[in-house]
Amino acid sequence: MFRKISKKAGLPPGSLVHVGEVTGEPVTITVMDYDADGNFTELCFRDSALLSSYKNSPSITWINIDGIYDTGIIRAIGEIFSIHPLTLEDLMNTTQRPKCEEFPSYLFIVLRMLSRVDGEIRSEQVSLIITGTCVLSFQERVGDVFDPVRNRIRNHGKIRQYGPDFLCYSLIDTIVDAYFGILETLGEEIEVFEDTLLTDPGPAAVMEIRLFKRDLITLRKAIWPLREVLSTLERTESLLISKKIQIYFRDIYDHTIQVIDAVETLRDLTAGMLDLYLSTLSFRMNEVMKVLTIIATIFIPLTFIAGVYGMNFAHMPELDWEIGYPATLLLMFCLSLLMLYYFRKRRWI
């Protein structure tokens, strides 16, 4: 990450340098334009110049840009919508912390969209710009969690009765709802793994614990700053966010607190897993050592008896005794049973 950021070292403020992964996919622009009267248009194209007609449109327009590595397209969009160069610089830097910045003609919001692919949590930066009639969303790659919002717009849902502030709320709410699904799956896996640690703590357990900790760190880095963003939107005096929509942002804020509590709970569980792993290994080692110690203790008197009669002195009466050998074996056997009974009575075995 730091090697990517270092590419900007020494450049003046507002320099457009993409910091992040380049997928190689062409930049795609999707436009959904609608109003409360039933008018609706959905287009997909790659020429940023076509966006100029939506700048002062009386309808509500959602412009989604998939791919932010092309500085030419980003600069052109910035010129069309009069976006400050520092804002364009931040949205092209995919290492940004979630934040909310107010400008005279727009609001700039950065947050993290999370997804789980092949058991790994992926974090993608999503930048939102709210103007008087438009919401611009910038994503690193194709694919997101916004399909429910798109379907509500296509099906003439409640969202079409409100302005761009409610559209912005819907997008953020969808991202936060996706956190719950990830936490639910991750929590179930942690519970199953915790049971496995008690029965079969294999050598790969430490690596699995490390992966859980990494996923939870990714979640925490995405969610904790989002609380500040939503608090700002809930209390902002910007004319771009109406008072009746601020109540909805308060609802997302409550959801974010729930997510944070869940993350902290899973972090505590994961932190205790390593102690549980070491305790289980120690317990199993103690059990093995106890069995070996009991076996060794039983053989101590048997070894003593065998050693006495193995000295081969000339005058040992038992050597001439006809039943000396079986009697000695019987004595050894009885001693073994007596010691096992004593260990059992003392609950050592």
C-alpha positions in Angstrom: 0.0 0.0 0.0 2.7 2.5 1.0 4.6 1.8 -2.2 1.5 2.9 -4.2 1.1 6.0 -2.1 4.8 7.0 -2.7 4.1 7.5 -6.4 2.5 10.8 -5.4 5.5 12.0 -3.5 6.6 15.5 -4.6 3.6 16.2 -6.8 1.6 19.4 -6.3 -1.9 19.2 -4.6 -4.6 18.2 -7.0 -2.4 16.0 -9.2 -4.4 13.2 -10.6 -2.5 9.9 -10.0 -4.3 6.6 -9.6 -3.3 4.8 -6.5 -4.7 1.3 -6.5 -5.3 -1.8 -8.6 -5.7 -1.5 -12.4 -8.1 -4.2 -13.5 -7.6 -3.6 -17.2 -11.4 -3.3 -17.8 -12.6 -0.3 -19.8 -14.2 2.5 -17.8 -18.0 2.2 -18.0 -20.5 4.9 -17.2 -24.0 4.0 -16.3 -26.7 6.7 -16.0 -30.2 6.3 -14.4 -32.3 9.4 -14.9 -35.8 9.5 -13.3 -38.4 11.7 -11.7 -41.6 11.3 -9.6 -43.8 11.5 -12.7 -42.7 8.1 -14.1 -40.1 9.3 -16.6 -37.1 7.0 -16.5 -34.0 6.5 -18.7 -31.2 4.1 -18.2 -28.1 4.3 -20.4 -24.6 2.8 -20.5 -21.7 4.3 -22.4 -18.0 5.2 -22.2 -17.9 8.8 -23.5 -17.7 11.1 -20.6 -18.7 14.1 -22.8 -22.3 12.8 -22.9 -22.7 13.6 -19.2 -22.8 17.4 -19.8 -26.6 17.2 -20.6 -27.3 15.9 -17.1 -25.5 18.6 -15.1 -28.6 20.9 -14.9 -31.3 18.4 -15.6 -34.5 18.9 -13.6 -34.8 15.2 -13.0 -32.7 13.1 -10.6 -29.7 11.5 -12.1 -27.5 8.7 -10.7 -24.2 8.5 -12.6 -22.1 5.4 -11.8 -18.5 5.2 -13.0 -16.9 1.7 -12.9 -13.1 2.2 -13.1 -11.2 5.2 -11.8 -7.7 4.6 -13.2 -8.2 6.7 -16.4 -7.1 10.3 -15.4 -8.5 11.7 -18.6 -12.1 10.6 -18.0 -11.9 11.6 -14.3 -10.6 15.1 -15.2 -13.3 15.5 -17.9 -16.1 14.6 -15.4 -14.6 17.0 -12.9 -14.7 19.8 -15.4 -18.4 19.0 -16.3 -19.6 19.0 -12.7 -17.1 21.7 -11.4 -15.5 19.3 -9.0 -12.5 20.5 -7.0 -9.1 19.0 -8.1 -8.4 17.9 -4.5 -11.7 15.9 -4.6 -10.7 14.3 -7.9 -7.3 13.5 -6.4 -8.9 11.8 -3.4 -11.3 9.7 -5.3 -8.5 8.3 -7.5 -6.5 7.4 -4.3 -8.1 4.1 -3.3 -6.4 4.1 0.1 -8.6 6.9 1.5 -10.2 6.6 5.0 -14.0 6.9 5.0 -14.8 10.6 5.3 -17.3 13.4 4.4 -16.3 16.8 3.0 -18.6 19.7 2.3 -18.0 22.0 -0.7 -20.1 25.0 -1.8 -21.9 23.1 -4.6 -21.5 19.4 -3.6 -20.8 16.9 -0.9 -18.0 14.4 -1.2 -18.3 11.1 0.6 -15.8 8.2 0.7 -16.6 4.8 2.2 -15.6 1.2 1.8 -17.7 -1.5 0.1 -16.9 -5.0 1.3 -17.5 -8.3 -0.3 -16.5 -11.9 0.5 -14.9 -13.9 -2.4 -13.5 -17.4 -1.8 -13.4 -16.9 1.9 -11.5 -13.6 1.7 -12.9 -10.2 2.5 -12.3 -7.6 -0.3 -12.5 -3.9 0.4 -13.2 -1.5 -2.4 -13.4 2.3 -2.2 -16.6 3.9 -3.3 -16.7 7.7 -3.7 -20.0 9.6 -3.8 -20.5 13.2 -5.0 -23.9 14.7 -4.3 -25.0 17.8 -6.2 -28.4 19.5 -6.5 -29.8 17.0 -8.9 -27.2 14.3 -9.3 -25.4 11.6 -7.4 -22.0 10.5 -8.9 -20.6 7.2 -7.6 -17.1 6.1 -8.5 -16.1 2.5 -8.1 -12.7 0.7 -8.6 -14.2 -2.2 -10.6 -17.4 -3.6 -12.1 -19.6 -5.3 -9.6 -21.3 -3.9 -6.5 -24.1 -4.4 -4.0 -26.3 -1.7 -5.5 -28.7 -4.0 -7.5 -31.5 -3.6 -5.0 -31.3 0.2 -5.4 -31.4 -0.1 -9.2 -34.4 -2.4 -9.0 -36.3 0.0 -6.8 -35.6 2.8 -9.3 -36.7 0.7 -12.3 -39.9 -0.5 -10.5 -40.9 3.0 -9.6 -40.2 2.6 -5.9 -40.4 5.1 -3.1 -36.9 6.3 -4.0 -38.2 8.1 -7.0 -40.3 10.4 -4.9 -37.3 12.0 -3.3 -34.2 13.9 -4.3 -30.5 12.9 -4.6 -30.1 13.0 -0.8 -32.4 10.0 -0.5 -30.6 8.3 -3.3 -27.3 8.8 -1.5 -28.9 7.4 1.7 -30.1 4.3 -0.2 -26.6 3.6 -1.6 -24.9 4.0 1.8 -27.6 1.9 3.5 -27.1 -0.9 0.9 -23.4 -0.9 1.6 -24.0 -1.1 5.4 -26.5 -3.9 5.0 -23.9 -5.9 3.1 -21.7 -5.7 6.3 -24.3 -7.7 8.2 -24.2 -10.5 5.7 -20.4 -10.7 5.9 -20.5 -10.6 9.7 -23.1 -13.4 9.9 -21.0 -15.7 7.7 -17.8 -14.8 9.4 -19.4 -15.3 12.9 -20.7 -18.8 11.9 -17.2 -19.8 10.6 -15.6 -18.6 13.9 -18.0 -20.6 16.0 -17.4 -23.8 14.0 -13.7 -23.2 14.1 -13.8 -22.7 17.9 -15.4 -26.1 18.3 -12.8 -27.6 16.1 -10.0 -26.1 18.3 -11.4 -28.1 21.2 -11.5 -31.4 19.4 -8.6 -31.3 16.9 -6.2 -28.4 17.2 -4.1 -29.1 14.2 -0.9 -27.2 13.1 -3.0 -25.1 10.6 -5.0 -23.6 13.4 -2.6 -20.7 13.9 -2.8 -19.7 10.2 -6.6 -19.9 10.3 -6.7 -17.6 13.4 -4.4 -15.1 11.6 -6.8 -15.1 8.6 -9.8 -14.4 10.9 -7.9 -11.5 12.6 -7.0 -10.0 9.2 -10.7 -10.1 8.0 -11.8 -8.4 11.2 -9.1 -5.7 10.9 -10.5 -5.0 7.3 -14.0 -4.8 8.7 -12.9 -2.5 11.5 -11.0 -0.1 9.2 -14.1 0.2 7.0 -16.7 0.6 9.7 -15.2 2.7 12.5 -14.6 5.8 10.4 -18.0 5.4 8.7 -19.6 6.3 12.1 -18.1 9.7 11.9 -19.3 10.2 8.3 -22.9 9.3 9.2 -22.7 11.6 12.2 -21.6 14.4 10.0 -24.5 13.8 7.5 -27.0 13.5 10.3 -26.0 17.0 11.7 -24.9 18.8 8.5 -26.5 22.1 7.7 -25.8 21.7 4.0 -28.8 22.4 1.8 -28.1 19.3 -0.2 -29.3 17.1 2.7 -32.9 17.9 3.7 -34.0 17.7 7.4 -36.4 14.9 6.7 -33.7 12.8 5.1 -31.3 13.3 8.0 -33.5 11.0 10.0 -32.7 8.2 7.6 -29.0 8.8 8.1 -29.6 8.5 11.8 -31.0 5.0 11.1 -27.9 4.0 9.2 -25.8 5.4 12.1 -27.7 3.0 14.5 -27.0 0.1 12.1 -23.3 1.0 12.0 -23.1 0.9 15.8 -24.6 -2.6 15.7 -22.0 -3.7 13.2 -19.2 -2.2 15.3 -20.5 -4.1 18.4 -20.6 -7.3 16.4 -17.1 -6.7 15.1 -15.8 -6.1 18.6 -17.4 -9.3 19.8 -15.9 -11.4 17.0 -12.5 -9.7 17.7 -12.7 -10.8 21.4 -13.6 -14.3 20.3 -10.7 -14.5 17.9 -8.3 -13.0 20.4 -9.3 -15.8 22.8 -8.8 -18.5 20.1 -5.0 -18.4 20.4 -5.2 -18.8 24.1 -7.7 -21.6 23.6 -5.4 -23.3 21.0 -2.4 -23.1 23.4 -4.5 -24.3 26.3 -5.9 -27.3 24.3 -2.4 -28.3 23.2 -1.1 -28.0 26.8 -4.0 -30.1 28.1 -3.4 -32.8 25.5 0.3 -32.8 26.3 -0.5 -33.1 30.0 -2.8 -36.0 29.3 0.0 -37.8 27.3 2.6 -37.1 30.0 0.2 -38.4 32.7 -0.3 -41.7 30.9 3.5 -42.1 30.4 4.2 -41.2 34.0 1.7 -43.8 35.3 3.2 -46.5 33.0 6.7 -45.6 34.2 5.5 -45.6 37.9 4.0 -49.0 37.5 7.2 -50.4 36.1 9.4 -49.0 38.9 8.6 -51.8 41.5 8.5 -54.4 38.7 12.0 -53.3 37.6 13.2 -53.5 41.2 12.0 -57.1 41.7 13.5 -58.1 38.4 16.7 -56.4 39.3 16.9 -58.2 42.7 16.6 -61.6 41.2 18.9 -60.7 38.3 21.9 -60.3 40.6 22.7 -64.0 40.4 24.1 -64.5 43.9 24.8 -68.1 44.9 22.8 -68.1 48.1 19.3 -66.9 47.0 16.7 -69.4 48.3 14.0 -68.4 45.8 16.3 -69.5 42.9 15.8 -73.2 43.9 12.1 -72.8 44.5 10.1 -74.7 41.9 7.3 -72.1 41.7 9.6 -69.2 42.2 9.3 -67.9 38.6 5.4 -68.0 38.4 5.2 -66.7 41.9 7.4 -63.7 41.0 5.3 -63.0 37.9 2.1 -63.2 40.0 3.6 -60.8 42.5 4.4 -58.4 39.8 0.9 -58.7 38.4 -0.7 -58.1 41.7 1.5 -55.1 42.4 0.4 -53.6 39.1 -3.2 -54.1 39.9 -2.8 -52.6 43.3 -1.1 -49.5 42.0 -3.8 -49.1 39.3 -6.5 -49.4 42.0 -4.7 -46.8 44.1 -4.3 -44.3 41.1 -8.0 -44.8 40.3 -9.0 -44.2 43.9 -7.1 -41.0 44.0 -8.7 -40.0 40.6 -5.3 -39.7 38.9 -6.6 -41.8 36.0 
